[in-house]
């Protein structure tokens, strides 16, 4: 265990540039797809990393006793043996495929990436606990639990007391201009939506009918627009569409290619950490190795997914989380479908949090917020760029109230893209080439309507806060941490961007991770088994017989989950899905620390 004196020494860098893992050493072992992100992120955080260990990940040095981590695809004998089978079992294929009307696999290593970030979180949390006087821990992560976390909002909706606000059906953006430009459209304002389409002379009925599926596409992973809206854009040149957006207040973004993104990639870290003024000593740990953040307080002023998910993960690690909500409470509490009168999706990210209603536009209420900050360890928000500074609630203002604060901002672009559009999930997907990466060659390059970057951005946000807490413990300084959807996209796309930069097959081959239809469902082969499995026609076989046939030929295949509510009783999963006090589904913690 690190002594308090050792844990709080500086790490040999000028103020503002220290990294939380300086002087630590790591050996990584385990399935390479699952450890790729672990090695990269630990190295970026300052550790010296050596790859190729037999099985476990070991991290120690710099005054810390060694921590070990083990990561796997799923439980032994579950049939979850790679990215494809993990996506199939956990419902990822079902959610990503909603826009197509059939399950489809993501052509990127989505769950391997998420599992890697979660593994780093577990290691950082263990070091924070050790610096606070707790014993070293062993971290375990699996891709199936990561998958359940990434679909938790969709799973919650499937278990709600009422149906979706919009019946899921195929369809969605992007739109296409008359001159062949694929583009994404974004606005959070129904008035701007209507004004954009009026400028293009769209039929009024189609405009009215299209708003609701557009508004709820973040929740349902599909957007069955009237065909008339697509027909309207196909009659308009891109210049005219851009003009309509500028006049209406809506925003449009041309879908970029992976090659374009690779050409501008600056190689920046997916988050940034900056030490601020000297603080006060942190309190000793009040919990156990499994809850290393017990005794710490997180103030969260977040909406939608990114910041609330980051705070949710910190709460699972033991922190007390207090949400800052507007007068009347977070309006998303009422977002359908509901469980016991509360939004099932909202519960998936916010259960167990306390709430305080504060009008941040009112001077007196900002004073109340500063009082809360004075006793907190973390302040986390995802307000619009510039809003915190405008309200004098930025890091420089709040660390004046609490010099030991970890001030965390989860944003869209991190100031790295000139003339960037609105920093929302689908716009960042469009701008960074995610749409091309998630579909194999031969398919249109369209962003996934599963909220990939909001979720991965939330994982990055929690990772950054944990790194900030560790840096605070090691330096005695307050810390500002910034994470972004752009950073999440860079992490997800790293292998594809490397291929694009060298011109070597940046998209996966046609048919990649496409499940096989059976007479009563779908089966998914592991990536290594896919070519041989595709040679078999199983459309006339029931799922059970199709699995038996292909497994009898030595192939790895599994059934595709198409009904998320069936996950409650799926024996392939390494942890049970429970219910909270409102009856909403609760997925197992994505890591275990013991």
ZAPA-922439 format. One record per residue (C-alpha): residue in three letters; x, y, z. Coordinates in steps of 0.001 Angstrom, whole numbers. Example, Ala and Ser with C-alpha at 12.3 -4.5 7.8 and 13.67 -1.06 7.14 Angstrom:
// residues 2
[r 'ALA',[12300,-4500,7800]]
[r 'SER',[13670,-1060,7140]]
This chain:
// residues 594
[r 'UNK',[0,0,0]]
[r 'UNK',[1221,3534,-741]]
[r 'UNK',[1960,5556,2345]]
[r 'UNK',[312,8958,2532]]
[r 'UNK',[3696,10626,2211]]
[r 'UNK',[4659,8647,-876]]
[r 'UNK',[1273,8980,-2529]]
[r 'UNK',[1268,12748,-2182]]
[r 'UNK',[4745,13549,-3478]]
[r 'UNK',[5065,15361,-6766]]
[r 'UNK',[5943,13298,-9789]]
[r 'UNK',[8807,15309,-11204]]
[r 'UNK',[6983,17521,-13699]]
[r 'UNK',[6369,21276,-13643]]
[r 'UNK',[3054,22363,-12083]]
[r 'UNK',[185,21809,-14497]]
[r 'UNK',[1867,19076,-16535]]
[r 'UNK',[2070,16095,-14137]]
[r 'UNK',[464,12839,-15162]]
[r 'UNK',[-1232,10610,-12595]]
[r 'UNK',[706,7445,-13500]]
[r 'UNK',[4197,8908,-13762]]
[r 'UNK',[6741,6501,-12196]]
[r 'UNK',[4340,3541,-12404]]
[r 'UNK',[5008,433,-14490]]
[r 'UNK',[2506,-1846,-16170]]
[r 'UNK',[2573,-5242,-17827]]
[r 'UNK',[-487,-6084,-19920]]
[r 'UNK',[-1775,-9544,-20722]]
[r 'UNK',[-5031,-10999,-21969]]
[r 'UNK',[-6965,-10899,-25261]]
[r 'UNK',[-5279,-8255,-27431]]
[r 'UNK',[-8509,-6526,-28582]]
[r 'UNK',[-9489,-6026,-24925]]
[r 'UNK',[-6075,-4741,-23822]]
[r 'UNK',[-5345,-2401,-26760]]
[r 'UNK',[-7068,550,-25106]]
[r 'UNK',[-5703,-401,-21675]]
[r 'UNK',[-2102,-195,-22905]]
[r 'UNK',[-2709,3018,-24839]]
[r 'UNK',[-4528,4884,-22066]]
[r 'UNK',[-2185,3808,-19265]]
[r 'UNK',[762,4930,-21394]]
[r 'UNK',[-903,8286,-22092]]
[r 'UNK',[-1518,8700,-18350]]
[r 'UNK',[2200,8304,-17673]]
[r 'UNK',[2837,4618,-16989]]
[r 'UNK',[5655,2675,-18596]]
[r 'UNK',[3854,-177,-20355]]
[r 'UNK',[5219,-3532,-21450]]
[r 'UNK',[2866,-5731,-23462]]
[r 'UNK',[2829,-9493,-23787]]
[r 'UNK',[2325,-10666,-20200]]
[r 'UNK',[817,-14171,-20012]]
[r 'UNK',[-2673,-13364,-18730]]
[r 'UNK',[-3144,-10557,-16229]]
[r 'UNK',[-2546,-6814,-16219]]
[r 'UNK',[-261,-5646,-13407]]
[r 'UNK',[200,-1992,-12448]]
[r 'UNK',[2414,-720,-9640]]
[r 'UNK',[5469,1260,-8635]]
[r 'UNK',[5847,4880,-7656]]
[r 'UNK',[5094,3937,-4054]]
[r 'UNK',[2013,1860,-4882]]
[r 'UNK',[1649,-1851,-4220]]
[r 'UNK',[865,-3787,-7414]]
[r 'UNK',[-2710,-3975,-8643]]
[r 'UNK',[-3836,-6762,-10939]]
[r 'UNK',[-6624,-6828,-13488]]
[r 'UNK',[-8029,-9578,-15642]]
[r 'UNK',[-10312,-8976,-18596]]
[r 'UNK',[-12240,-11464,-20695]]
[r 'UNK',[-15016,-11609,-23266]]
[r 'UNK',[-17444,-13393,-20932]]
[r 'UNK',[-17846,-16270,-18544]]
[r 'UNK',[-16151,-19549,-19410]]
[r 'UNK',[-18416,-21751,-21498]]
[r 'UNK',[-20805,-18904,-22365]]
[r 'UNK',[-19980,-18909,-26067]]
[r 'UNK',[-18999,-15235,-25830]]
[r 'UNK',[-15538,-15447,-27320]]
[r 'UNK',[-14962,-12297,-29367]]
[r 'UNK',[-16422,-8948,-30383]]
[r 'UNK',[-19057,-10409,-32691]]
[r 'UNK',[-20451,-12912,-30204]]
[r 'UNK',[-20385,-10336,-27386]]
[r 'UNK',[-22365,-7866,-29522]]
[r 'UNK',[-24830,-10624,-30413]]
[r 'UNK',[-25538,-11751,-26860]]
[r 'UNK',[-25764,-8359,-25125]]
[r 'UNK',[-28269,-6777,-27513]]
[r 'UNK',[-25837,-4427,-29232]]
[r 'UNK',[-26600,-5994,-32632]]
[r 'UNK',[-30317,-5609,-32003]]
[r 'UNK',[-30079,-1919,-31046]]
[r 'UNK',[-27627,-925,-33776]]
[r 'UNK',[-29771,-2778,-36310]]
[r 'UNK',[-33029,-996,-35497]]
[r 'UNK',[-32521,1599,-38227]]
[r 'UNK',[-32165,-1310,-40696]]
[r 'UNK',[-35063,-3373,-39341]]
[r 'UNK',[-32785,-6394,-38695]]
[r 'UNK',[-29896,-6994,-36263]]
[r 'UNK',[-26522,-5803,-37502]]
[r 'UNK',[-23092,-5933,-35954]]
[r 'UNK',[-21016,-2803,-35516]]
[r 'UNK',[-17972,-3076,-37774]]
[r 'UNK',[-15809,-1434,-35086]]
[r 'UNK',[-14639,-3102,-31881]]
[r 'UNK',[-17191,-1300,-29756]]
[r 'UNK',[-17286,-3619,-26765]]
[r 'UNK',[-13533,-4229,-26720]]
[r 'UNK',[-13066,-451,-26591]]
[r 'UNK',[-15629,39,-23818]]
[r 'UNK',[-14167,-2870,-21834]]
[r 'UNK',[-10673,-1408,-22126]]
[r 'UNK',[-11802,1971,-20776]]
[r 'UNK',[-13670,262,-17923]]
[r 'UNK',[-10548,-1732,-17057]]
[r 'UNK',[-8523,1479,-16830]]
[r 'UNK',[-11255,2945,-14617]]
[r 'UNK',[-10972,-25,-12264]]
[r 'UNK',[-7199,310,-12022]]
[r 'UNK',[-7366,4065,-11410]]
[r 'UNK',[-10076,3593,-8780]]
[r 'UNK',[-7912,1000,-7068]]
[r 'UNK',[-4965,3403,-6975]]
[r 'UNK',[-7160,6202,-5601]]
[r 'UNK',[-8358,3849,-2869]]
[r 'UNK',[-4807,2747,-2120]]
[r 'UNK',[-3648,6360,-1843]]
[r 'UNK',[-6488,6898,657]]
[r 'UNK',[-5359,3999,2819]]
[r 'UNK',[-7185,1003,1342]]
[r 'UNK',[-5494,-2280,420]]
[r 'UNK',[-4620,-3104,-3211]]
[r 'UNK',[-7410,-4596,-5298]]
[r 'UNK',[-7918,-7087,-8067]]
[r 'UNK',[-10004,-5777,-10959]]
[r 'UNK',[-12120,-7979,-13199]]
[r 'UNK',[-13939,-6847,-16337]]
[r 'UNK',[-15810,-8673,-19068]]
[r 'UNK',[-17099,-7518,-22432]]
[r 'UNK',[-20572,-8911,-21768]]
[r 'UNK',[-21008,-6653,-18737]]
[r 'UNK',[-19652,-3727,-20730]]
[r 'UNK',[-22247,-4553,-23372]]
[r 'UNK',[-25086,-4543,-20862]]
[r 'UNK',[-23947,-1141,-19628]]
[r 'UNK',[-23919,284,-23154]]
[r 'UNK',[-27490,-905,-23842]]
[r 'UNK',[-28790,-190,-20334]]
[r 'UNK',[-31074,2649,-21447]]
[r 'UNK',[-32609,553,-24203]]
[r 'UNK',[-32955,-2385,-21812]]
[r 'UNK',[-34654,-96,-19294]]
[r 'UNK',[-37180,1006,-21915]]
[r 'UNK',[-37873,-2619,-22837]]
[r 'UNK',[-38764,-3306,-19200]]
[r 'UNK',[-40937,-232,-18669]]
[r 'UNK',[-44638,-101,-17780]]
[r 'UNK',[-45617,1597,-21039]]
[r 'UNK',[-44589,1513,-24710]]
[r 'UNK',[-42065,3769,-26416]]
[r 'UNK',[-43117,7308,-27296]]
[r 'UNK',[-42327,6411,-30923]]
[r 'UNK',[-42851,2874,-32152]]
[r 'UNK',[-39452,1553,-33274]]
[r 'UNK',[-39308,1092,-37027]]
[r 'UNK',[-36588,1232,-39691]]
[r 'UNK',[-35397,4577,-40944]]
[r 'UNK',[-33367,7637,-40110]]
[r 'UNK',[-30718,10053,-41312]]
[r 'UNK',[-28480,10865,-43015]]
[r 'UNK',[-30107,12879,-45748]]
[r 'UNK',[-28780,13244,-49304]]
[r 'UNK',[-28600,16445,-51345]]
[r 'UNK',[-29239,16737,-55084]]
[r 'UNK',[-25500,16849,-55686]]
[r 'UNK',[-24882,13667,-53706]]
[r 'UNK',[-23749,15055,-50337]]
[r 'UNK',[-24665,12841,-47374]]
[r 'UNK',[-25356,14990,-44325]]
[r 'UNK',[-26588,14888,-40744]]
[r 'UNK',[-29136,17368,-39386]]
[r 'UNK',[-29295,18507,-35750]]
[r 'UNK',[-31443,20798,-33660]]
[r 'UNK',[-32954,20558,-30203]]
[r 'UNK',[-35570,23218,-31055]]
[r 'UNK',[-38854,22245,-32761]]
[r 'UNK',[-39114,25784,-34127]]
[r 'UNK',[-35734,25512,-35860]]
[r 'UNK',[-36728,22078,-37204]]
[r 'UNK',[-39902,23503,-38741]]
[r 'UNK',[-38131,26580,-40108]]
[r 'UNK',[-35444,24461,-41790]]
[r 'UNK',[-37967,22324,-43625]]
[r 'UNK',[-40188,25290,-44531]]
[r 'UNK',[-37162,26921,-46167]]
[r 'UNK',[-36843,23768,-48318]]
[r 'UNK',[-40594,23822,-49042]]
[r 'UNK',[-41275,20462,-47416]]
[r 'UNK',[-44905,19348,-46982]]
[r 'UNK',[-46286,20639,-43677]]
[r 'UNK',[-47690,17231,-42695]]
[r 'UNK',[-44297,15577,-43176]]
[r 'UNK',[-42613,18266,-41101]]
[r 'UNK',[-45071,17792,-38229]]
[r 'UNK',[-44939,13998,-38416]]
[r 'UNK',[-41148,13914,-38638]]
[r 'UNK',[-40335,15930,-35522]]
[r 'UNK',[-41277,13299,-32930]]
[r 'UNK',[-39174,10430,-34340]]
[r 'UNK',[-36334,12910,-34901]]
[r 'UNK',[-36570,14139,-31305]]
[r 'UNK',[-36655,10612,-29845]]
[r 'UNK',[-34004,9025,-32076]]
[r 'UNK',[-31450,9300,-29235]]
[r 'UNK',[-33741,7120,-27144]]
[r 'UNK',[-35066,4625,-29687]]
[r 'UNK',[-32021,4148,-32001]]
[r 'UNK',[-34228,4611,-35040]]
[r 'UNK',[-35992,7502,-36764]]
[r 'UNK',[-38813,6493,-39136]]
[r 'UNK',[-39203,9829,-40921]]
[r 'UNK',[-41777,10405,-43641]]
[r 'UNK',[-40219,9550,-47000]]
[r 'UNK',[-41191,13035,-48178]]
[r 'UNK',[-38419,14622,-46106]]
[r 'UNK',[-35750,12540,-47826]]
[r 'UNK',[-37326,13356,-51184]]
[r 'UNK',[-37164,17089,-50394]]
[r 'UNK',[-33434,17085,-49683]]
[r 'UNK',[-32711,15038,-52812]]
[r 'UNK',[-34141,17948,-54843]]
[r 'UNK',[-31940,20573,-53147]]
[r 'UNK',[-28285,21377,-53770]]
[r 'UNK',[-25958,21256,-50772]]
[r 'UNK',[-25438,25021,-50896]]
[r 'UNK',[-29182,25589,-50579]]
[r 'UNK',[-29445,23137,-47697]]
[r 'UNK',[-26652,24919,-45838]]
[r 'UNK',[-28390,28236,-46408]]
[r 'UNK',[-31685,26858,-45041]]
[r 'UNK',[-29849,25643,-41936]]
[r 'UNK',[-28175,29020,-41410]]
[r 'UNK',[-31486,30871,-41703]]
[r 'UNK',[-33396,28495,-39415]]
[r 'UNK',[-30916,27930,-36604]]
[r 'UNK',[-30656,24208,-37338]]
[r 'UNK',[-27245,22733,-38115]]
[r 'UNK',[-26091,20395,-40869]]
[r 'UNK',[-22830,18478,-41187]]
[r 'UNK',[-21458,16669,-44232]]
[r 'UNK',[-20449,13096,-43483]]
[r 'UNK',[-16657,12948,-43499]]
[r 'UNK',[-14642,9919,-44506]]
[r 'UNK',[-12126,8064,-42385]]
[r 'UNK',[-9399,9198,-44776]]
[r 'UNK',[-10358,12849,-44169]]
[r 'UNK',[-10328,12342,-40407]]
[r 'UNK',[-6988,10520,-40561]]
[r 'UNK',[-5527,13450,-42499]]
[r 'UNK',[-6397,15945,-39763]]
[r 'UNK',[-5910,13691,-36699]]
[r 'UNK',[-3611,15468,-34247]]
[r 'UNK',[-2956,12412,-32080]]
[r 'UNK',[-4187,14236,-28977]]
[r 'UNK',[-5085,12392,-25798]]
[r 'UNK',[-8813,11668,-25392]]
[r 'UNK',[-8849,13807,-22231]]
[r 'UNK',[-6663,16493,-20673]]
[r 'UNK',[-5583,17019,-17067]]
[r 'UNK',[-4205,20242,-15646]]
[r 'UNK',[-3211,20821,-12032]]
[r 'UNK',[-4436,24029,-10434]]
[r 'UNK',[-3539,25703,-7142]]
[r 'UNK',[-2415,23814,-4018]]
[r 'UNK',[-5284,22283,-2096]]
[r 'UNK',[-5835,20681,1264]]
[r 'UNK',[-5148,17054,2199]]
[r 'UNK',[-7881,14645,1144]]
[r 'UNK',[-9837,12724,3753]]
[r 'UNK',[-9053,9093,4496]]
[r 'UNK',[-11109,6408,2814]]
[r 'UNK',[-14452,5597,4416]]
[r 'UNK',[-15305,2481,2468]]
[r 'UNK',[-13902,-800,1235]]
[r 'UNK',[-11683,-1955,-1588]]
[r 'UNK',[-14826,-2620,-3642]]
[r 'UNK',[-16003,996,-3135]]
[r 'UNK',[-12797,3041,-3170]]
[r 'UNK',[-14569,6402,-3656]]
[r 'UNK',[-16679,6071,-508]]
[r 'UNK',[-16505,9309,1457]]
[r 'UNK',[-16045,11451,-1665]]
[r 'UNK',[-18774,13748,-3033]]
[r 'UNK',[-19473,14379,-6709]]
[r 'UNK',[-21645,17312,-7811]]
[r 'UNK',[-23073,16623,-11245]]
[r 'UNK',[-24743,19253,-13418]]
[r 'UNK',[-25397,17054,-16430]]
[r 'UNK',[-28172,16364,-18902]]
[r 'UNK',[-28915,13527,-21275]]
[r 'UNK',[-26208,10808,-21290]]
[r 'UNK',[-22544,11827,-21220]]
[r 'UNK',[-22129,13548,-17834]]
[r 'UNK',[-24914,11589,-16045]]
[r 'UNK',[-23316,8287,-17097]]
[r 'UNK',[-19892,9440,-15891]]
[r 'UNK',[-21357,10389,-12505]]
[r 'UNK',[-23339,7121,-12362]]
[r 'UNK',[-20114,5128,-12690]]
[r 'UNK',[-18450,7200,-9953]]
[r 'UNK',[-21453,6440,-7769]]
[r 'UNK',[-21081,2718,-8398]]
[r 'UNK',[-17505,3082,-7123]]
[r 'UNK',[-18817,4492,-3848]]
[r 'UNK',[-19010,8258,-4332]]
[r 'UNK',[-21964,10252,-3064]]
[r 'UNK',[-23472,11862,-6176]]
[r 'UNK',[-25600,15001,-5951]]
[r 'UNK',[-27334,16142,-9131]]
[r 'UNK',[-27794,19850,-9776]]
[r 'UNK',[-31185,20107,-11455]]
[r 'UNK',[-33154,23147,-12689]]
[r 'UNK',[-36192,24424,-10778]]
[r 'UNK',[-38929,21821,-11129]]
[r 'UNK',[-36397,19029,-11563]]
[r 'UNK',[-34796,17445,-14589]]
[r 'UNK',[-37469,17398,-17330]]
[r 'UNK',[-36025,14091,-18575]]
[r 'UNK',[-37460,12408,-15455]]
[r 'UNK',[-40729,12391,-17375]]
[r 'UNK',[-39350,11059,-20653]]
[r 'UNK',[-41353,7994,-21750]]
[r 'UNK',[-41507,5094,-21239]]
[r 'UNK',[-41854,5103,-17453]]
[r 'UNK',[-41436,2655,-14593]]
[r 'UNK',[-43593,3541,-11590]]
[r 'UNK',[-44079,7036,-13020]]
[r 'UNK',[-40371,7806,-13584]]
[r 'UNK',[-38564,7600,-16904]]
[r 'UNK',[-36961,4178,-17236]]
[r 'UNK',[-34084,5672,-19223]]
[r 'UNK',[-33511,8365,-16625]]
[r 'UNK',[-33357,5722,-13898]]
[r 'UNK',[-30748,3755,-15842]]
[r 'UNK',[-28296,6647,-15462]]
[r 'UNK',[-29471,8418,-12323]]
[r 'UNK',[-30820,5948,-9780]]
[r 'UNK',[-29328,6377,-6334]]
[r 'UNK',[-28315,10003,-6858]]
[r 'UNK',[-29440,12839,-4618]]
[r 'UNK',[-30849,15975,-6243]]
[r 'UNK',[-30784,19696,-5457]]
[r 'UNK',[-32766,22195,-7538]]
[r 'UNK',[-30717,25258,-8410]]
[r 'UNK',[-31368,28018,-10933]]
[r 'UNK',[-27844,28662,-12180]]
[r 'UNK',[-29030,31861,-13891]]
[r 'UNK',[-29935,33386,-10506]]
[r 'UNK',[-27137,34981,-8493]]
[r 'UNK',[-28435,33703,-5139]]
[r 'UNK',[-28672,30137,-6430]]
[r 'UNK',[-25161,30319,-7859]]
[r 'UNK',[-24095,31210,-4344]]
[r 'UNK',[-25805,28041,-3071]]
[r 'UNK',[-23948,26051,-5709]]
[r 'UNK',[-20620,27497,-4589]]
[r 'UNK',[-21459,26460,-1018]]
[r 'UNK',[-21996,22892,-2229]]
[r 'UNK',[-18740,23027,-4192]]
[r 'UNK',[-16867,24051,-1042]]
[r 'UNK',[-17605,20643,468]]
[r 'UNK',[-17299,18524,-2678]]
[r 'UNK',[-14454,16613,-4259]]
[r 'UNK',[-15640,16706,-7879]]
[r 'UNK',[-17760,19124,-9900]]
[r 'UNK',[-18837,17588,-13223]]
[r 'UNK',[-20893,19239,-15952]]
[r 'UNK',[-21652,19166,-19672]]
[r 'UNK',[-23050,22650,-20193]]
[r 'UNK',[-22761,24351,-23562]]
[r 'UNK',[-19268,25710,-24356]]
[r 'UNK',[-18621,29019,-22630]]
[r 'UNK',[-21625,28818,-20302]]
[r 'UNK',[-19610,28029,-17157]]
[r 'UNK',[-17265,30974,-17741]]
[r 'UNK',[-20209,33271,-18448]]
[r 'UNK',[-21798,32309,-15108]]
[r 'UNK',[-18451,32499,-13255]]
[r 'UNK',[-18671,28783,-12537]]
[r 'UNK',[-15567,27727,-14444]]
[r 'UNK',[-12577,25954,-12884]]
[r 'UNK',[-10777,29179,-12038]]
[r 'UNK',[-13854,30442,-10174]]
[r 'UNK',[-14756,27273,-8297]]
[r 'UNK',[-11235,26323,-7240]]
[r 'UNK',[-11172,29693,-5542]]
[r 'UNK',[-13951,28294,-3352]]
[r 'UNK',[-12395,24821,-3084]]
[r 'UNK',[-8691,24606,-4043]]
[r 'UNK',[-8788,20777,-3845]]
[r 'UNK',[-11599,20433,-6375]]
[r 'UNK',[-11434,18122,-9373]]
[r 'UNK',[-13290,20205,-11942]]
[r 'UNK',[-14510,18047,-14827]]
[r 'UNK',[-16066,19088,-18127]]
[r 'UNK',[-17460,16548,-20580]]
[r 'UNK',[-17994,18349,-23873]]
[r 'UNK',[-18254,17797,-27577]]
[r 'UNK',[-15148,18949,-29427]]
[r 'UNK',[-12527,19935,-26797]]
[r 'UNK',[-11709,22989,-28914]]
[r 'UNK',[-9785,20819,-31389]]
[r 'UNK',[-11913,21235,-34540]]
[r 'UNK',[-12247,24614,-36233]]
[r 'UNK',[-15801,25592,-37210]]
[r 'UNK',[-17169,22464,-35515]]
[r 'UNK',[-20924,21907,-35596]]
[r 'UNK',[-23052,21317,-32504]]
[r 'UNK',[-21260,18849,-30234]]
[r 'UNK',[-23901,16109,-30114]]
[r 'UNK',[-23424,12376,-30646]]
[r 'UNK',[-24646,12107,-34220]]
[r 'UNK',[-22938,15290,-35384]]
[r 'UNK',[-19601,14115,-33975]]
[r 'UNK',[-20158,10717,-35606]]
[r 'UNK',[-20767,12480,-38930]]
[r 'UNK',[-17784,14808,-38651]]
[r 'UNK',[-15255,12122,-37644]]
[r 'UNK',[-16030,9290,-40071]]
[r 'UNK',[-17743,7013,-37537]]
[r 'UNK',[-20543,6429,-40031]]
[r 'UNK',[-18088,4889,-42463]]
[r 'UNK',[-16347,2811,-39793]]
[r 'UNK',[-19407,1193,-38210]]
[r 'UNK',[-20648,-248,-41511]]
[r 'UNK',[-18554,-2553,-43709]]
[r 'UNK',[-17663,-1975,-47347]]
[r 'UNK',[-20633,-2060,-49688]]
[r 'UNK',[-23000,-400,-47193]]
[r 'UNK',[-23845,3312,-46979]]
[r 'UNK',[-21611,5196,-44509]]
[r 'UNK',[-24313,6223,-42043]]
[r 'UNK',[-23859,7088,-38342]]
[r 'UNK',[-25249,4534,-35930]]
[r 'UNK',[-28427,5635,-34191]]
[r 'UNK',[-27224,3815,-31107]]
[r 'UNK',[-25681,6582,-28976]]
[r 'UNK',[-22139,5287,-29322]]
[r 'UNK',[-20246,8473,-28554]]
[r 'UNK',[-22484,9714,-25736]]
[r 'UNK',[-21939,6381,-23965]]
[r 'UNK',[-18213,6130,-24703]]
[r 'UNK',[-17901,9827,-23856]]
[r 'UNK',[-19453,9081,-20457]]
[r 'UNK',[-16955,6268,-19921]]
[r 'UNK',[-14121,8636,-20832]]
[r 'UNK',[-15560,11241,-18450]]
[r 'UNK',[-15458,8845,-15494]]
[r 'UNK',[-11966,7707,-16502]]
[r 'UNK',[-10778,11327,-16609]]
[r 'UNK',[-12283,12133,-13191]]
[r 'UNK',[-10580,9086,-11656]]
[r 'UNK',[-7280,10174,-13211]]
[r 'UNK',[-7865,13644,-11772]]
[r 'UNK',[-8590,12269,-8306]]
[r 'UNK',[-5405,10208,-8426]]
[r 'UNK',[-3378,13207,-9604]]
[r 'UNK',[-4838,15234,-6733]]
[r 'UNK',[-3762,12536,-4280]]
[r 'UNK',[-233,12449,-5695]]
[r 'UNK',[361,16206,-6011]]
[r 'UNK',[-1891,17849,-3422]]
[r 'UNK',[-3292,20152,-6135]]
[r 'UNK',[-6754,20713,-7458]]
[r 'UNK',[-7156,19434,-11003]]
[r 'UNK',[-9136,20379,-14097]]
[r 'UNK',[-10039,17483,-16405]]
[r 'UNK',[-11667,17749,-19818]]
[r 'UNK',[-13076,14917,-21912]]
[r 'UNK',[-15094,14999,-25093]]
[r 'UNK',[-17127,13136,-27666]]
[r 'UNK',[-14302,13797,-30107]]
[r 'UNK',[-11892,12003,-27775]]
[r 'UNK',[-14323,9104,-27580]]
[r 'UNK',[-14492,8955,-31377]]
[r 'UNK',[-10695,8938,-31617]]
[r 'UNK',[-10462,6036,-29165]]
[r 'UNK',[-13114,4031,-30997]]
[r 'UNK',[-11682,4727,-34429]]
[r 'UNK',[-7981,4337,-33620]]
[r 'UNK',[-7479,1048,-35562]]
[r 'UNK',[-9523,2263,-38545]]
[r 'UNK',[-7692,5601,-38620]]
[r 'UNK',[-4339,3819,-38660]]
[r 'UNK',[-5506,1734,-41610]]
[r 'UNK',[-6874,4817,-43370]]
[r 'UNK',[-3619,6721,-42859]]
[r 'UNK',[-1690,3945,-44581]]
[r 'UNK',[-4344,3273,-47225]]
[r 'UNK',[-4781,-357,-46169]]
[r 'UNK',[-8447,-1319,-46090]]
[r 'UNK',[-9841,1125,-43559]]
[r 'UNK',[-13351,-393,-43888]]
[r 'UNK',[-14140,-3976,-42994]]
[r 'UNK',[-15054,-6280,-45906]]
[r 'UNK',[-18610,-6566,-47206]]
[r 'UNK',[-20868,-8643,-44974]]
[r 'UNK',[-18656,-8215,-41922]]
[r 'UNK',[-20518,-9104,-38687]]
[r 'UNK',[-23801,-9646,-40475]]
[r 'UNK',[-25879,-12248,-38573]]
[r 'UNK',[-27375,-15251,-40360]]
[r 'UNK',[-31146,-15596,-40458]]
[r 'UNK',[-32761,-18805,-39241]]
[r 'UNK',[-36402,-19843,-39491]]
[r 'UNK',[-37179,-18291,-36097]]
[r 'UNK',[-34385,-15813,-35388]]
[r 'UNK',[-30738,-15000,-35999]]
[r 'UNK',[-27343,-16462,-35200]]
[r 'UNK',[-23975,-14726,-35204]]
[r 'UNK',[-20669,-16443,-35936]]
[r 'UNK',[-17457,-15339,-34297]]
[r 'UNK',[-15340,-13261,-36663]]
[r 'UNK',[-12926,-16158,-37270]]
[r 'UNK',[-15810,-18521,-38063]]
[r 'UNK',[-17798,-16126,-40255]]
[r 'UNK',[-16447,-17103,-43710]]
[r 'UNK',[-17112,-20817,-43123]]
[r 'UNK',[-20496,-20156,-41488]]
[r 'UNK',[-21651,-18031,-44427]]
[r 'UNK',[-21246,-21040,-46699]]
[r 'UNK',[-24112,-22788,-44881]]
[r 'UNK',[-27754,-22018,-45632]]
[r 'UNK',[-29543,-22114,-42271]]
[r 'UNK',[-32671,-20212,-43243]]
[r 'UNK',[-34736,-23399,-43114]]
[r 'UNK',[-33465,-24404,-39687]]
[r 'UNK',[-34645,-23200,-36301]]
[r 'UNK',[-32031,-21346,-34288]]
[r 'UNK',[-31241,-24298,-32043]]
[r 'UNK',[-30707,-26658,-34981]]
[r 'UNK',[-28637,-24087,-36869]]
[r 'UNK',[-26369,-23676,-33845]]
[r 'UNK',[-25997,-27442,-33506]]
[r 'UNK',[-25105,-27841,-37177]]
[r 'UNK',[-22454,-25137,-37253]]
[r 'UNK',[-20976,-26048,-33894]]
[r 'UNK',[-20783,-29634,-35087]]
[r 'UNK',[-18471,-28383,-37811]]
[r 'UNK',[-16176,-26767,-35264]]
[r 'UNK',[-17479,-23212,-35706]]
[r 'UNK',[-18136,-20704,-32936]]
[r 'UNK',[-21660,-19302,-33195]]
[r 'UNK',[-24274,-17959,-30803]]
[r 'UNK',[-27893,-16842,-30899]]
[r 'UNK',[-28537,-13130,-31421]]
[r 'UNK',[-30585,-11397,-28722]]
[r 'UNK',[-33400,-9574,-30500]]
[r 'UNK',[-35731,-9025,-27502]]
[r 'UNK',[-33832,-7086,-24847]]
[r 'UNK',[-36265,-8144,-22133]]
[r 'UNK',[-35041,-11737,-22658]]
[r 'UNK',[-31640,-10719,-21264]]
[r 'UNK',[-33054,-10993,-17737]]
[r 'UNK',[-32937,-14775,-17999]]
[r 'UNK',[-30042,-15308,-20415]]
[r 'UNK',[-27676,-17923,-18962]]
[r 'UNK',[-24839,-16749,-21202]]
[r 'UNK',[-24313,-13572,-19159]]
[r 'UNK',[-21681,-13399,-16414]]
[r 'UNK',[-23888,-11361,-14059]]
[r 'UNK',[-27625,-11130,-13311]]
[r 'UNK',[-29924,-8276,-14310]]
[r 'UNK',[-31981,-7126,-11345]]
[r 'UNK',[-34765,-4636,-10658]]
[r 'UNK',[-34683,-1397,-8681]]
[r 'UNK',[-37331,-104,-6292]]
[r 'UNK',[-39337,1236,-9249]]
[r 'UNK',[-39218,-2076,-11104]]
[r 'UNK',[-36733,-812,-13679]]
[r 'UNK',[-33965,-3145,-14899]]
[r 'UNK',[-30552,-2826,-13228]]
[r 'UNK',[-27514,-4196,-15071]]
[r 'UNK',[-24604,-5650,-13063]]
[r 'UNK',[-21661,-3399,-12267]]
[r 'UNK',[-19273,-3354,-15241]]
[r 'UNK',[-16275,-4279,-13104]]
[r 'UNK',[-15630,-6001,-9832]]
[r 'UNK',[-12985,-4826,-7370]]
[r 'UNK',[-11957,-7146,-4589]]
